[in-house]
Amino acid sequence: MFIAIQAKLVYDYFKEKGKHMEKKQTTKTIKDYRQSQKRVHTQEVDDIVQQTYEGADQATKVYLYQQNKKLRWWGWVLPIIFATIATGLSFLIGWALYYNININGIHGGWHGVGWVSGSFLVAFVFAFMVLSWVRNRQAAKHFNHKGRRYQLTLTDWEAKIIMWKKIIFLTALWLTLPTGLTIGLL
């Protein structure tokens, strides 16, 4: 009886040890698989980076990219036009709001002009942020790696996005003047 119990214990011990070994081996197999997937992904990303930044037509690609993202004459005029339109609308909307609605018993339209002009400024800053987010997302898709989302892809599409970001930034810069003046007059 004693020997049967000992035999059962030894049998159970090796059975459990075998399960433990199987679990260890499965874990090692999964770990090796993940490492191989990482190596394959790293190689794919390196190939994409090499295709993007190295090649026979690299100088031409960089030149066209720089030309496409450069502001032309209309790129300098558009911010002034956008800022002028936004300032004019802020005066019209601000005066109409605060003269007709008369919030908190305040007389005069300067309060409305400041708030509406500030809201236009916030809208342009938000548009700049959205364009940046879209560009970063496209770069992450291009490189198939979210860590490279701030890296340049040297595509025409990205150059146009950067050009429009410059235009929106200059518009926001121009809008700080009327916003600051009207809120300063409060």
N, C-alpha and C positions, 0 to 999 in steps of 0.2 A: 504494500500500500504506500509506504513511504517512497519507494523508488518510482512508483507510478506518478505520485505528486511531483517529485523532482523532475521527472521526464516531461510532465505537462508544463511545469514552469520553464524548463529549458526550451521546450518547443514554442511556448508563448513568447519567450524572450527573443528568440531568433526570428519569429514571425513579425514582431513589432519592429525589430531592427531592420528587417527586410523592407517593411513599409517606410521606415524612416529613410533608408537608403534610396528607395524609389522616389520619395518626395524630394530628397536632396538632388537626385539626378534630374528630376523634372525641373526643379528650380534652376539648376545649372544650364539645362537645355534652353529654357526660356531666356536666361540671362545672355547666353551666347547668341541666341537669335536676335535679341534687342541690340546687342553690340554690332552684329553684322548689318542690321538695318540702319544703325547710325553711321556705320562706315559707308554704306551705299548712298545714304542721303548726303553725307559730307562730300562724297565724290561727285554726285550730281550737282550740288551747289558750286563746288570748285569748277566744274565744267562750264556752268552757266556764267560764273564770274569771268572765267578765261575767255569765253565767247564775247562777253560784253566789253571787256577792257583790253583784250589783246587780239590782234588780227592784222591782216594786211591793209585793211581799209580804216584802221583806227584813227589816223590823223584826219581823214575826211569826215568820219563819224563825229569826232569831237568838234571839228570846225562847224559842221552843220548844226549840231546841238547848240553851240554857243551863239550862232547866228539866229536860230529860232527862239531862243530865250531872251535875246536882247530886245530892249524897248526901242521901237521906232518912233517917229515923230508923233504918230497918233497915240502911241502908248504914253506919251508925256502930256498930251492934250486931254485924253479921256478922263484922267483923275480930276482935272480942273473942271471939266464939264459935269462929271458925276457929283463933285462936291458943290458946285454952284446949284445944280438942280436940287440936291438934298437940302442945301441951306435955304433956297427959295421955298421949297415945300415945308420945311420946318417953320419958317416965318408964317406962311399961310395957315398951316394946321395949328400952330401954337397960338396965334392970335385968335383964330376962330374958336378954338377950344376954350381958352380962358376968358374970352369976352362973352361968349354965349353961355357957357356952363358956369363960370364964376365959382370955381372950387375953393372952399374954405374962406370965402369972402374976400379973396385977393383980387384987387383991380389991376388991370393992365395985362398985356400979353407976353411980357418978357419971361415969365415963369414957364409958360407953355412952349415958347420958342426954345428955351434951354433944354427942357425935357424931351421935346421932339427931336431936336438936333442931337442930343445925347443918345436917343434911341436909334437914330440913323447911324451914328458912330458905332454903337454896339452891334448893329446889323452887319456893317461892313467888317468889323473884327470877327464876328461869327462866320461870315462868308470866307474870310481868310483861313480860319481854323478848319472849316469843312474842306476847303481845297487842299490844305496840308494833310488832312486825314485821308482823303481820297488818294493823293499822291503816294503817301506812305503805304497804304494798303495795296496799291498797284505794284509798288516796288517789292513788297513782301511776296506777292504772287509771282512776279517776274523771277525773283531769285529762289523761290520755293523755300524761303527761310525768313521767319519773322524778325530775326536778329539783324537782318540786312535791310530793314524797311527804310532807313534813312539814307541808304546808299543810292547814288545816281544810277539810273538805268540807261542814260544817253539815248532815249527815244524821242521822236518828234512830239509825241503826246505829252511827255513829261516836260519838255521845253515850253510848250504852250501853257501848261498849268503853271509853271514857274513865272512865265510872263504875266499871266492874269493875276497871280499872287502879288507881283510887283505893282500892278495897276491898282489893285484893291488896297494894298498897303499905302500907296501914295494918296489915294482917295481918303483913307482914314486919317492920314497925316494932315491933309488939307482940312478935313472936317473938325479936327481938334481946335482950330482957330475960332470958328463961330461958336462951337460948343463951349469952349472956355470963356469966350467973351460974354455970351448970353447967360451962362451960369454965374459968371463973375459979377454981372450986373444985378443979380438977385440980391 
